[in-house]
Structures are given as structure tokens and as C-alpha cells.
């Protein structure tokens, strides 16, 4: 027996409603770790981040820069302090996340590496080529300009 269009539409609505609800719940739970991290004293955030795995540091850093306002850019330092060890991980993040926010955040980390002298970014032409190409492809012109400035600072560090 065929269902009426009204019943089919109601079933489709209920299905899509529950899918949306599940996605929203998953999105909220996706940041539980980060919210708990920033629920602790902010004064110790950088030191606490140094105790985390690289992946956890990156999650905390992205949350600090993309969700918290004003952004907590000092959260780039624990990753930058890892130097060469973090480079493959960061390049992988550029491959799996094509968003402008990922590019601007990762360029910030590389700038901090250069400034902290934990990795000589400018001596790795393949890395610079990837960063430059990703910055050129950015859609948000303000973030692109900011990232271009960071790349110039990296290249100018003596």
C-alpha cells in the first residue's frame, strides 16, 4: 500500500530532523575536550598544553584561535616549540583541511617556529612552496594578507 505524500513528507522531515539533531550533538561533543581544557585556569594554559600530545595541542590551538574571541595566539607556542617534529603533522593537516582558517593557523605556527628558532622554516623550500601555494589559494582576503605578512616575516628572519 502506498503512503500519501503528506505521510512521506512527514517521515522525511522527522528523519532529517533527527539527523540534524545527531549532527549538532556530535558537534557539541567534538569540542568537549577543548572546553574542559579552557575551563581550567587560563593563566596555566600554555604550560598545560605542553603536557599534551601533538594532536591534542593542535586541537586546543585551533579551538583557541577559531572559537575563543579574542583568539589566544600564544597557544601556537607549545606546537612551535616541537620544531621539526611537528612539521609532518602540520603538513598533513594542510592536506586534510583545506579551509582558510587551517591555513592561517598553520602559517602562524610556522611563524612562531621561526621566531622561537625551533625550526628553520625558510631553509625548507618545499615547505615554503606548500605554504605559499596554500596562502595564494585562500578565499578570505584579510586572512590571506595576514598570512602573506607572516610568510614574509618567516623569510626575513636572520
DSSP file (Angstrom, degrees, kcal/mol; ACC not computed):
  #  RESIDUE AA STRUCTURE BP1 BP2  ACC     N-H-->O    O-->H-N    N-H-->O    O-->H-N    TCO  KAPPA ALPHA  PHI   PSI    X-CA   Y-CA   Z-CA
    1    1 A X              0   0    0      0, 0.0     2,-0.2     0, 0.0     0, 0.0   0.000 360.0 360.0 360.0 132.9    0.0    0.0    0.0
    2    2 A X        -     0   0    0      1,-0.1     2,-0.2     0, 0.0     0, 0.0  -0.558 360.0-129.7 -81.8 141.6    1.4    3.4   -1.0
    3    3 A X        -     0   0    0     -2,-0.2    -1,-0.1     1,-0.1     2,-0.0  -0.589  29.8-104.7 -84.5 151.0    1.7    6.1    1.6
    4    4 A X     >  -     0   0    0     -2,-0.2     4,-2.4     1,-0.1     5,-0.2  -0.330  28.6-111.8 -69.7 159.0    0.3    9.5    0.9
    5    5 A X  H  > S+     0   0    0      1,-0.2     4,-2.7     2,-0.2     5,-0.2   0.854 118.4  57.2 -58.7 -35.7    2.7   12.4    0.0
    6    6 A X  H  > S+     0   0    0      2,-0.2     4,-2.3     1,-0.2    -1,-0.2   0.922 108.5  44.6 -63.4 -44.7    1.8   14.0    3.3
    7    7 A X  H  > S+     0   0    0      2,-0.2     4,-2.5     1,-0.2    -2,-0.2   0.910 113.9  50.1 -66.5 -42.4    2.9   11.0    5.3
    8    8 A X  H  X S+     0   0    0     -4,-2.4     4,-2.4     1,-0.2    -2,-0.2   0.909 111.4  48.9 -61.8 -41.5    6.1   10.6    3.2
    9    9 A X  H  X S+     0   0    0     -4,-2.7     4,-2.5     2,-0.2    -2,-0.2   0.896 111.0  50.2 -65.1 -40.1    6.9   14.3    3.7
   10   10 A X  H  X S+     0   0    0     -4,-2.3     4,-2.6     2,-0.2    -2,-0.2   0.910 111.4  48.3 -63.8 -42.2    6.3   13.9    7.5
   11   11 A X  H  X S+     0   0    0     -4,-2.5     4,-2.6     2,-0.2    -2,-0.2   0.903 111.8  49.5 -64.9 -40.6    8.6   10.9    7.7
   12   12 A X  H  X S+     0   0    0     -4,-2.4     4,-2.7     2,-0.2     5,-0.2   0.910 111.1  50.0 -63.7 -41.5   11.3   12.7    5.6
   13   13 A X  H  X S+     0   0    0     -4,-2.5     4,-2.6     2,-0.2    -2,-0.2   0.940 112.0  46.9 -62.3 -47.0   11.0   15.7    8.0
   14   14 A X  H  X S+     0   0    0     -4,-2.6     4,-2.3     2,-0.2     5,-0.2   0.913 112.8  50.4 -62.0 -43.4   11.4   13.5   11.1
   15   15 A X  H  X S+     0   0    0     -4,-2.6     4,-2.1     1,-0.2    -2,-0.2   0.953 114.0  43.3 -59.2 -51.3   14.3   11.7    9.5
   16   16 A X  H  X S+     0   0    0     -4,-2.7     4,-2.5     1,-0.2    -2,-0.2   0.848 111.3  56.0 -65.7 -34.2   16.1   14.9    8.6
   17   17 A X  H  X S+     0   0    0     -4,-2.6     4,-2.5    -5,-0.2    -1,-0.2   0.939 110.4  43.9 -61.8 -46.9   15.3   16.5   12.0
   18   18 A X  H  X S+     0   0    0     -4,-2.3     4,-2.5     2,-0.2    -2,-0.2   0.849 112.2  52.4 -70.7 -33.3   16.9   13.6   13.9
   19   19 A X  H  X S+     0   0    0     -4,-2.1     4,-2.4    -5,-0.2    -1,-0.2   0.931 112.1  46.7 -63.9 -44.7   19.9   13.5   11.5
   20   20 A X  H  X S+     0   0    0     -4,-2.5     4,-2.5     2,-0.2    -2,-0.2   0.905 112.4  50.1 -63.3 -41.8   20.4   17.3   12.2
   21   21 A X  H  X S+     0   0    0     -4,-2.5     4,-2.6     2,-0.2    -1,-0.2   0.913 111.1  48.4 -62.8 -43.7   20.0   16.8   15.9
   22   22 A X  H  X S+     0   0    0     -4,-2.5     4,-2.6     2,-0.2    -2,-0.2   0.900 111.9  49.6 -64.1 -40.5   22.6   14.0   15.9
   23   23 A X  H  X S+     0   0    0     -4,-2.4     4,-2.3     2,-0.2    -2,-0.2   0.900 111.5  48.7 -65.8 -40.2   25.0   16.1   13.9
   24   24 A X  H  X S+     0   0    0     -4,-2.5     4,-2.3     2,-0.2    -2,-0.2   0.922 112.3  48.3 -64.7 -43.9   24.5   19.0   16.3
   25   25 A X  H  X S+     0   0    0     -4,-2.6     4,-2.5     1,-0.2    -2,-0.2   0.911 112.0  49.1 -62.8 -42.3   25.1   16.8   19.3
   26   26 A X  H  X S+     0   0    0     -4,-2.6     4,-1.8     1,-0.2    -1,-0.2   0.892 110.1  52.2 -64.7 -38.5   28.2   15.3   17.7
   27   27 A X  H  X S+     0   0    0     -4,-2.3     4,-0.6     2,-0.2    -2,-0.2   0.893 110.3  47.8 -63.4 -40.2   29.5   18.8   17.0
   28   28 A X  H >< S+     0   0    0     -4,-2.3     3,-1.0     1,-0.2    -2,-0.2   0.919 113.9  46.2 -66.3 -43.3   29.0   19.8   20.6
   29   29 A X  H >< S+     0   0    0     -4,-2.5     3,-1.6     1,-0.2     4,-0.4   0.776  98.8  72.2 -70.0 -24.7   30.7   16.7   21.9
   30   30 A X  H 3< S+     0   0    0     -4,-1.8    -1,-0.2     1,-0.3     4,-0.2   0.776 103.6  40.7 -61.9 -25.1   33.5   17.2   19.4
   31   31 A X  T <X S+     0   0    0     -3,-1.0     4,-2.8    -4,-0.6    -1,-0.3   0.229  81.2 106.1-108.0  13.4   34.7   20.1   21.5
   32   32 A X  H <> S+     0   0    0     -3,-1.6     4,-2.5     1,-0.2     5,-0.2   0.925  81.7  50.0 -57.5 -45.4   34.2   18.6   24.9
   33   33 A X  H  > S+     0   0    0     -4,-0.4     4,-2.4     1,-0.2    -1,-0.2   0.930 113.1  46.0 -58.7 -47.1   38.0   18.1   25.4
   34   34 A X  H  > S+     0   0    0     -4,-0.2     4,-2.5     2,-0.2    -1,-0.2   0.906 111.9  50.4 -65.4 -42.3   38.8   21.7   24.3
   35   35 A X  H  X S+     0   0    0     -4,-2.8     4,-0.8     1,-0.2    -1,-0.2   0.901 111.4  48.7 -63.8 -39.8   36.0   23.2   26.5
   36   36 A X  H >X S+     0   0    0     -4,-2.5     4,-0.6    -5,-0.2     3,-0.5   0.918 109.9  53.0 -64.4 -41.7   37.3   21.2   29.5
   37   37 A X  H >< S+     0   0    0     -4,-2.4     3,-1.0     1,-0.2    -2,-0.2   0.935 113.8  41.2 -58.6 -47.8   40.8   22.4   28.8
   38   38 A X  H 3< S+     0   0    0     -4,-2.5    -1,-0.2     1,-0.2    -2,-0.2   0.531 101.0  72.7 -82.2  -4.7   39.8   26.1   28.7
   39   39 A X  H << S+     0   0    0     -4,-0.8    -1,-0.2    -3,-0.5    -2,-0.2   0.655  88.6  76.8 -77.1 -16.6   37.5   25.5   31.8
   40   40 A X  S << S-     0   0    0     -3,-1.0     5,-0.1    -4,-0.6    -3,-0.0  -0.393 110.9 -55.9 -85.8 170.3   40.7   25.3   33.8
   41   41 A X    >   -     0   0    0      1,-0.2     3,-1.1    -2,-0.1    -1,-0.2  -0.196  42.8-147.6 -54.2 127.9   42.7   28.4   34.8
   42   42 A X  G >  S+     0   0    0      1,-0.2     3,-1.7     2,-0.2     4,-0.4   0.799  92.2  70.7 -65.7 -29.0   43.8   30.4   31.8
   43   43 A X  G 3  S+     0   0    0      1,-0.3    -1,-0.2     2,-0.1     4,-0.2   0.759 104.9  39.8 -61.6 -24.2   47.0   31.5   33.4
   44   44 A X  G <> S+     0   0    0     -3,-1.1     4,-2.7     1,-0.1    -1,-0.3   0.255  83.4 108.8-107.3  11.9   48.4   28.0   33.1
   45   45 A X  H <> S+     0   0    0     -3,-1.7     4,-2.3     1,-0.2     5,-0.1   0.888  78.9  46.1 -61.3 -43.6   47.0   27.1   29.6
   46   46 A X  H  > S+     0   0    0     -4,-0.4     4,-1.5     2,-0.2    -1,-0.2   0.938 115.0  47.0 -66.7 -44.8   50.3   27.2   27.8
   47   47 A X  H  4 S+     0   0    0      1,-0.2     4,-0.5     2,-0.2    -2,-0.2   0.910 113.3  48.9 -62.8 -41.8   52.1   25.1   30.4
   48   48 A X  H >< S+     0   0    0     -4,-2.7     3,-1.2     1,-0.2     4,-0.2   0.876 107.1  56.4 -65.2 -36.4   49.2   22.6   30.5
   49   49 A X  H >< S+     0   0    0     -4,-2.3     3,-1.8     1,-0.3    -1,-0.2   0.838  96.0  64.5 -64.5 -32.0   49.3   22.4   26.7
   50   50 A X  T 3< S+     0   0    0     -4,-1.5    -1,-0.3     1,-0.3    -2,-0.2   0.727  97.5  57.6 -63.0 -20.2   53.0   21.4   26.8
   51   51 A X  T <  S+     0   0    0     -3,-1.2    -1,-0.3    -4,-0.5    -2,-0.2   0.530  93.6  89.7 -86.6  -6.7   51.9   18.2   28.6
   52   52 A X  S <  S-     0   0    0     -3,-1.8     2,-0.0    -4,-0.2    -3,-0.0  -0.411  85.2 -98.6 -89.7 163.4   49.5   17.2   25.7
   53   53 A X     >  -     0   0    0     -2,-0.1     4,-2.8     1,-0.1     5,-0.2  -0.315  41.3-104.7 -68.2 163.7   50.2   15.1   22.7
   54   54 A X  H  > S+     0   0    0      1,-0.2     4,-2.4     2,-0.2     5,-0.2   0.908 122.5  51.3 -59.6 -43.2   50.8   17.0   19.4
   55   55 A X  H  > S+     0   0    0      2,-0.2     4,-2.2     1,-0.2    -1,-0.2   0.922 112.0  46.2 -61.4 -44.2   47.3   16.1   18.1
   56   56 A X  H  > S+     0   0    0      2,-0.2     4,-2.6     1,-0.2     5,-0.2   0.905 110.7  53.1 -66.0 -40.5   45.7   17.4   21.4
   57   57 A X  H  X S+     0   0    0     -4,-2.8     4,-2.9     1,-0.2    -2,-0.2   0.922 109.5  49.5 -58.2 -43.1   47.9   20.5   21.3
   58   58 A X  H  X S+     0   0    0     -4,-2.4     4,-2.8     2,-0.2     5,-0.2   0.914 110.2  49.6 -64.7 -42.9   46.7   21.2   17.8
   59   59 A X  H  X S+     0   0    0     -4,-2.2     4,-2.2     2,-0.2    -1,-0.2   0.927 113.9  45.8 -60.3 -45.4   43.0   20.7   18.7
   60   60 A X  H  X S+     0   0    0     -4,-2.6     4,-2.6     2,-0.2    -2,-0.2   0.915 113.2  50.5 -64.3 -43.7   43.4   23.1   21.7
   61   61 A X  H  X S+     0   0    0     -4,-2.9     4,-1.7    -5,-0.2     5,-0.2   0.932 110.7  47.8 -60.1 -48.0   45.3   25.6   19.5
   62   62 A X  H  X S+     0   0    0     -4,-2.8     4,-2.5     1,-0.2     5,-0.3   0.900 113.1  48.6 -62.5 -40.5   42.6   25.6   16.7
   63   63 A X  H  X>S+     0   0    0     -4,-2.2     4,-2.1    -5,-0.2     5,-1.9   0.916 110.2  52.2 -63.2 -42.7   39.8   26.0   19.3
   64   64 A X  H  <5S+     0   0    0     -4,-2.6     8,-1.8     1,-0.2    -1,-0.2   0.800 119.9  34.4 -64.3 -29.6   41.8   28.9   20.9
   65   65 A X  H  <5S+     0   0    0     -4,-1.7    -2,-0.2     6,-0.2    -1,-0.2   0.723 127.0  33.7 -98.7 -24.7   42.1   30.6   17.6
   66   66 A X  H  <5S+     0   0    0     -4,-2.5    -3,-0.2    -5,-0.2    -2,-0.2   0.627 129.7  24.9-109.0 -16.3   38.9   29.8   15.8
   67   67 A X  T  <5S+     0   0    0     -4,-2.1     2,-0.3    -5,-0.3    -3,-0.2   0.745 105.5  72.0-115.3 -44.9   36.3   29.6   18.6
   68   68 A X  S   <S-     0   0    0     -5,-1.9     2,-0.4     4,-0.0     4,-0.1  -0.561  80.5-121.9 -79.6 137.1   37.6   31.8   21.5
   69   69 A X  S    S+     0   0    0     -2,-0.3     2,-0.2     1,-0.1    -4,-0.1  -0.996  97.5  31.7-130.0 130.2   37.5   35.6   21.0
   70   70 A X  S    S-     0   0    0     -2,-0.4    -1,-0.1    -6,-0.1    -3,-0.1   0.581 109.7-115.0 -69.1 154.9   39.8   37.3   21.1
   71   71 A X        -     0   0    0     -6,-0.2     2,-1.0    -2,-0.2    -6,-0.2  -0.209  12.7-132.9 -60.4 148.8   42.0   34.5   19.8
   72   72 A X    >   +     0   0    0     -8,-1.8     3,-1.8   -11,-0.2    -1,-0.1  -0.714  31.5 172.3-102.4  79.5   44.6   33.0   22.1
   73   73 A X  G >   +     0   0    0     -2,-1.0     3,-1.9     1,-0.3     4,-0.3   0.690  65.8  76.6 -67.6 -18.2   47.5   33.0   19.7
   74   74 A X  G >  S+     0   0    0      1,-0.3     3,-1.3     2,-0.2     4,-0.4   0.667  76.4  78.4 -66.0 -12.9   50.0   32.1   22.4
   75   75 A X  G <  S+     0   0    0     -3,-1.8     4,-0.4     1,-0.3    -1,-0.3   0.578  79.9  69.9 -72.3  -6.9   48.6   28.5   22.1
   76   76 A X  G <> S+     0   0    0     -3,-1.9     4,-2.7     1,-0.2     3,-0.5   0.772  83.1  74.7 -73.7 -26.8   50.7   28.2   18.9
   77   77 A X  H <> S+     0   0    0     -3,-1.3     4,-3.0    -4,-0.3     5,-0.2   0.886  87.1  54.4 -61.5 -45.1   53.9   28.2   21.0
   78   78 A X  H  4 S+     0   0    0     -4,-0.4     4,-0.4     1,-0.2    -1,-0.2   0.872 115.2  42.6 -59.0 -32.7   53.7   24.6   22.5
   79   79 A X  H >4 S+     0   0    0     -3,-0.5     3,-1.4    -4,-0.4     4,-0.4   0.927 114.0  50.6 -73.9 -45.5   53.4   23.2   19.0
   80   80 A X  H >< S+     0   0    0     -4,-2.7     3,-1.6     1,-0.3    -2,-0.2   0.846 101.2  63.6 -60.5 -34.5   56.1   25.6   17.6
   81   81 A X  T 3< S+     0   0    0     -4,-3.0    -1,-0.3     1,-0.3    -2,-0.2   0.734  91.5  65.9 -63.3 -21.7   58.4   24.5   20.4
   82   82 A X  T X  S+     0   0    0     -3,-1.4     3,-1.4    -4,-0.4    -1,-0.3   0.706  83.8 179.5 -73.4 -19.4   58.4   21.0   19.0
   83   83 A X  T X>  +     0   0    0     -3,-1.6     3,-1.9    -4,-0.4     4,-0.6  -0.264  61.5   7.6  59.4-133.3   60.2   22.3   15.9
   84   84 A X  H >> S+     0   0    0     34,-0.7     3,-0.9     1,-0.3     4,-0.6   0.789 122.2  67.8 -54.8 -33.5   60.9   19.7   13.2
   85   85 A X  H <4 S+     0   0    0     -3,-1.4     4,-0.4     1,-0.2    -1,-0.3   0.833 102.2  47.0 -56.0 -33.9   59.0   17.0   14.9
   86   86 A X  H <> S+     0   0    0     -3,-1.9     4,-2.5    -7,-0.2    -1,-0.2   0.643  89.2  86.0 -85.2 -15.9   55.7   18.9   14.2
   87   87 A X  H <X S+     0   0    0     -3,-0.9     4,-2.5    -4,-0.6     5,-0.2   0.913  89.4  45.8 -58.0 -51.1   56.3   19.6   10.5
   88   88 A X  H  X S+     0   0    0     -4,-0.6     4,-2.2     1,-0.2    -1,-0.2   0.910 114.0  50.6 -59.8 -40.2   55.0   16.4    9.1
   89   89 A X  H  > S+     0   0    0     -4,-0.4     4,-2.0     1,-0.2    -1,-0.2   0.931 111.6  47.2 -61.4 -45.5   51.9   16.6   11.3
   90   90 A X  H  X S+     0   0    0     -4,-2.5     4,-1.8     1,-0.2    -2,-0.2   0.885 110.7  51.5 -66.4 -39.0   51.2   20.2   10.2
   91   91 A X  H  X S+     0   0    0     -4,-2.5     4,-1.2    -5,-0.2    -1,-0.2   0.893 108.7  52.0 -63.4 -38.3   51.7   19.4    6.5
   92   92 A X  H  X S+     0   0    0     -4,-2.2     4,-2.3    -5,-0.2     3,-0.3   0.900 106.3  53.9 -62.8 -40.5   49.2   16.5    7.0
   93   93 A X  H  X S+     0   0    0     -4,-2.0     4,-2.0     1,-0.2    -1,-0.2   0.877 105.2  53.8 -62.7 -36.8   46.7   19.0    8.5
   94   94 A X  H  < S+     0   0    0     -4,-1.8    -1,-0.2     1,-0.2    -2,-0.2   0.814 110.1  48.9 -65.9 -28.9   47.1   21.2    5.4
   95   95 A X  H  < S+     0   0    0     -4,-1.2    -2,-0.2    -3,-0.3    -1,-0.2   0.891 117.0  38.5 -75.5 -40.9   46.2   18.2    3.3
   96   96 A X  H  < S+     0   0    0     -4,-2.3     2,-0.5     1,-0.2    -2,-0.2   0.694 118.3  47.9 -87.6 -18.4   43.1   17.1    5.2
   97   97 A X     <  +     0   0    0     -4,-2.0    -1,-0.2    -5,-0.2     6,-0.0  -0.922  56.0 176.4-127.2 106.4   41.7   20.6    6.0
   98   98 A X        +     0   0    0     -2,-0.5    -1,-0.1    -3,-0.1    -4,-0.1   0.325  40.3 125.0 -90.8   8.5   41.6   22.9    3.0
   99   99 A X     >  -     0   0    0      1,-0.1     4,-1.8    39,-0.1     5,-0.1  -0.302  69.2-125.1 -71.6 152.4   39.9   25.8    5.0
  100  100 A X  H  > S+     0   0    0      1,-0.2     4,-2.8     2,-0.2     5,-0.2   0.848 111.2  58.9 -61.2 -34.8   41.3   29.2    5.2
  101  101 A X  H  > S+     0   0    0      1,-0.2     4,-2.2     2,-0.2    -1,-0.2   0.897 104.5  49.6 -64.9 -38.6   41.3   29.0    9.0
  102  102 A X  H  > S+     0   0    0      2,-0.2     4,-2.5     1,-0.2     5,-0.2   0.926 112.1  48.6 -64.1 -43.1   43.5   26.0    8.9
  103  103 A X  H  X S+     0   0    0     -4,-1.8     4,-2.6     2,-0.2     5,-0.2   0.948 112.7  46.2 -62.8 -49.5   46.0   27.7    6.6
  104  104 A X  H  X S+     0   0    0     -4,-2.8     4,-1.7     1,-0.2    -1,-0.2   0.892 114.9  48.3 -62.5 -38.3   46.1   30.9    8.6
  105  105 A X  H  X S+     0   0    0     -4,-2.2     4,-1.8    -5,-0.2    -1,-0.2   0.906 112.9  46.5 -68.2 -41.7   46.5   28.9   11.9
  106  106 A X  H  X S+     0   0    0     -4,-2.5     4,-2.3     2,-0.2    -2,-0.2   0.877 109.7  53.4 -71.0 -37.4   49.3   26.7   10.5
  107  107 A X  H  X S+     0   0    0     -4,-2.6     4,-2.4    -5,-0.2    -1,-0.2   0.898 107.0  53.9 -62.5 -38.4   51.2   29.7    9.0
  108  108 A X  H  X S+     0   0    0     -4,-1.7     4,-2.5    -5,-0.2    -2,-0.2   0.922 107.3  50.5 -59.6 -44.2   51.1   31.2   12.5
  109  109 A X  H  X S+     0   0    0     -4,-1.8     4,-2.4     1,-0.2    -2,-0.2   0.929 111.0  48.1 -61.4 -44.4   52.6   28.1   14.0
  110  110 A X  H  X S+     0   0    0     -4,-2.3     4,-2.2     2,-0.2    11,-0.2   0.877 109.8  52.6 -65.6 -35.5   55.4   28.2   11.4
  111  111 A X  H  X S+     0   0    0     -4,-2.4     4,-2.7     2,-0.2    -1,-0.2   0.928 109.5  49.1 -62.4 -43.3   56.0   31.8   12.1
  112  112 A X  H  X S+     0   0    0     -4,-2.5     4,-2.9     2,-0.2     6,-0.2   0.890 108.5  54.0 -63.9 -39.1   56.3   31.1   15.8
  113  113 A X  H  X>S+     0   0    0     -4,-2.4     5,-2.0     2,-0.2     6,-1.0   0.934 111.2  45.9 -57.6 -45.6   58.8   28.2   15.0
  114  114 A X  H  <5S+     0   0    0     -4,-2.2     3,-0.4     2,-0.2    -2,-0.2   0.925 115.3  45.5 -64.8 -44.8   60.9   30.7   13.0
  115  115 A X  H  <5S+     0   0    0     -4,-2.7    -2,-0.2     1,-0.2    -1,-0.2   0.876 116.2  45.0 -67.6 -37.6   60.7   33.4   15.7
  116  116 A X  H  <5S-     0   0    0     -4,-2.9    -1,-0.2    -5,-0.2    -2,-0.2   0.569 107.1-130.8 -80.6  -8.4   61.4   30.9   18.5
  117  117 A X  T  <5 +     0   0    0     -4,-0.8    -3,-0.2    -3,-0.4     3,-0.1   0.838  69.7 127.9  60.3  36.5   64.2   29.4   16.4
  118  118 A X  S   <S+     0   0    0     -5,-2.0   -34,-0.7     1,-0.3     2,-0.3   0.624  79.4  14.8 -92.8 -16.0   62.9   25.9   17.0
  119  119 A X  S    S-     0   0    0     -6,-1.0     2,-1.6   -36,-0.2    -1,-0.3  -0.935  72.7-129.6-156.6 134.8   62.9   25.1   13.2
  120  120 A X    >   +     0   0    0     -2,-0.3     3,-1.2     1,-0.2     4,-0.1  -0.634  32.6 175.0 -86.9  84.0   64.5   27.0   10.3
  121  121 A X  G >  S+     0   0    0     -2,-1.6     3,-1.9     1,-0.3     7,-0.3   0.884  72.7  57.6 -58.8 -43.7   61.3   27.2    8.2
  122  122 A X  G 3  S+     0   0    0     32,-0.3    -1,-0.3     1,-0.3    -2,-0.1   0.691  97.0  63.2 -67.9 -16.6   62.9   29.4    5.4
  123  123 A X  G <  S+     0   0    0     -3,-1.2     2,-0.6     1,-0.2    -1,-0.3   0.406  89.4  75.5 -86.7   4.5   65.6   26.7    4.8
  124  124 A X    <>  +     0   0    0     -3,-1.9     4,-2.4     1,-0.2     3,-0.3  -0.797  59.0 178.6-114.3  86.9   63.0   24.3    3.7
  125  125 A X  H  > S+     0   0    0     -2,-0.6     4,-2.5     1,-0.2     5,-0.2   0.833  79.6  55.9 -62.0 -33.1   62.0   25.4    0.2
  126  126 A X  H  > S+     0   0    0      2,-0.2     4,-1.9     1,-0.2    -1,-0.2   0.920 109.7  46.4 -64.4 -42.1   59.5   22.6   -0.3
  127  127 A X  H  > S+     0   0    0     -3,-0.3     4,-2.6     2,-0.2    -2,-0.2   0.938 112.3  50.0 -63.7 -47.3   57.7   23.6    2.9
  128  128 A X  H  X S+     0   0    0     -4,-2.4     4,-3.1    -7,-0.3     5,-0.2   0.894 108.1  54.0 -59.6 -39.9   57.7   27.3    1.9
  129  129 A X  H  X S+     0   0    0     -4,-2.5     4,-2.4     2,-0.2    -1,-0.2   0.913 109.6  47.4 -60.4 -42.9   56.3   26.3   -1.6
  130  130 A X  H  X S+     0   0    0     -4,-1.9     4,-2.5     2,-0.2    -2,-0.2   0.942 114.3  46.7 -63.2 -47.5   53.4   24.5    0.0
  131  131 A X  H  X S+     0   0    0     -4,-2.6     4,-2.4     1,-0.2    -2,-0.2   0.928 113.2  48.3 -62.1 -45.8   52.7   27.4    2.4
  132  132 A X  H  X S+     0   0    0     -4,-3.1     4,-2.6     1,-0.2    -1,-0.2   0.927 112.2  49.3 -61.2 -45.1   52.9   30.0   -0.3
  133  133 A X  H  X S+     0   0    0     -4,-2.4     4,-1.6    -5,-0.2    -1,-0.2   0.910 112.2  48.0 -61.4 -42.4   50.6   28.0   -2.6
  134  134 A X  H  < S+     0   0    0     -4,-2.5     4,-0.3     2,-0.2    -1,-0.2   0.888 112.1  49.2 -67.5 -37.3   48.0   27.5    0.1
  135  135 A X  H >< S+     0   0    0     -4,-2.4     3,-1.4     1,-0.2    -2,-0.2   0.911 108.3  53.7 -67.5 -41.5   48.1   31.2    1.1
  136  136 A X  H 3< S+     0   0    0     -4,-2.6    -1,-0.2     1,-0.3    -2,-0.2   0.864 107.8  52.2 -58.6 -35.8   47.6   32.2   -2.6
  137  137 A X  T 3< S+     0   0    0     -4,-1.6    -1,-0.3    -5,-0.2    -2,-0.2   0.488  81.7 121.9 -81.3  -3.2   44.5   29.9   -2.8
  138  138 A X    <   -     0   0    0     -3,-1.4   -39,-0.1    -4,-0.3    -3,-0.0  -0.331  48.7-159.3 -64.2 141.9   42.9   31.5    0.3
  139  139 A X  S    S+     0   0    0      1,-0.1     2,-0.8     5,-0.0    -1,-0.1   0.814  73.7  79.0 -89.3 -36.1   39.5   33.0   -0.3
  140  140 A X     >  -     0   0    0      1,-0.2     4,-2.3     2,-0.1     5,-0.1  -0.663  67.4-160.6 -78.6 111.2   39.3   35.3    2.6
  141  141 A X  H  > S+     0   0    0     -2,-0.8     4,-2.4     1,-0.2    -1,-0.2   0.817  86.8  53.3 -67.0 -32.8   41.4   38.3    1.5
  142  142 A X  H  > S+     0   0    0      2,-0.2     4,-2.3     1,-0.2    -1,-0.2   0.947 112.9  42.8 -67.2 -47.3   42.0   39.6    5.1
  143  143 A X  H  > S+     0   0    0      1,-0.2     4,-2.6     2,-0.2    -2,-0.2   0.861 113.2  54.5 -65.7 -34.2   43.3   36.3    6.3
  144  144 A X  H  X S+     0   0    0     -4,-2.3     4,-2.7     2,-0.2    -2,-0.2   0.943 108.8  47.0 -63.0 -47.0   45.3   35.9    3.1
  145  145 A X  H  X S+     0   0    0     -4,-2.4     4,-2.1     1,-0.2    -2,-0.2   0.907 113.3  49.2 -61.6 -42.1   47.0   39.3    3.7
  146  146 A X  H  X S+     0   0    0     -4,-2.3     4,-2.0     1,-0.2    -1,-0.2   0.917 112.7  47.1 -63.0 -43.5   47.8   38.4    7.3
  147  147 A X  H  X S+     0   0    0     -4,-2.6     4,-2.4     2,-0.2    -2,-0.2   0.877 109.3  53.8 -67.9 -37.7   49.2   35.1    6.2
  148  148 A X  H  X S+     0   0    0     -4,-2.7     4,-2.3     2,-0.2    -1,-0.2   0.910 108.3  50.8 -61.5 -41.5   51.3   36.7    3.5
  149  149 A X  H  X S+     0   0    0     -4,-2.1     4,-2.1     1,-0.2    -2,-0.2   0.905 109.3  50.4 -62.3 -41.4   52.8   39.1    6.1
  150  150 A X  H  X S+     0   0    0     -4,-2.0     4,-2.4     1,-0.2    -1,-0.2   0.908 109.6  50.8 -63.8 -41.3   53.6   36.1    8.3
  151  151 A X  H  X S+     0   0    0     -4,-2.4     4,-2.5     1,-0.2    -2,-0.2   0.903 108.9  51.3 -63.6 -40.3   55.4   34.4    5.4
  152  152 A X  H  X S+     0   0    0     -4,-2.3     4,-1.5     2,-0.2    -1,-0.2   0.898 109.4  50.4 -62.6 -39.9   57.4   37.5    4.7
  153  153 A X  H  X S+     0   0    0     -4,-2.1     4,-0.9     2,-0.2    -2,-0.2   0.919 109.8  51.1 -63.0 -42.4   58.4   37.7    8.3
  154  154 A X  H >< S+     0   0    0     -4,-2.4     3,-0.9     1,-0.2   -32,-0.3   0.938 112.0  46.4 -58.1 -47.3   59.5   34.0    8.2
  155  155 A X  H 3< S+     0   0    0     -4,-2.5    -1,-0.2     1,-0.2    -2,-0.2   0.742 112.3  51.5 -70.2 -22.5   61.6   34.6    5.1
  156  156 A X  H 3< S+     0   0    0     -4,-1.5     2,-0.3    -5,-0.2    -1,-0.2   0.535  79.6 112.8 -92.4  -6.7   63.1   37.7    6.6
  157  157 A X    <<        0   0    0     -4,-0.9   -35,-0.1    -3,-0.9   -42,-0.0  -0.492 360.0 360.0 -70.5 129.7   64.3   36.2    9.8
  158  158 A X              0   0    0     -2,-0.3    -1,-0.1     0, 0.0    -3,-0.0   0.421 360.0 360.0 -97.5 360.0   68.1   36.1   10.0
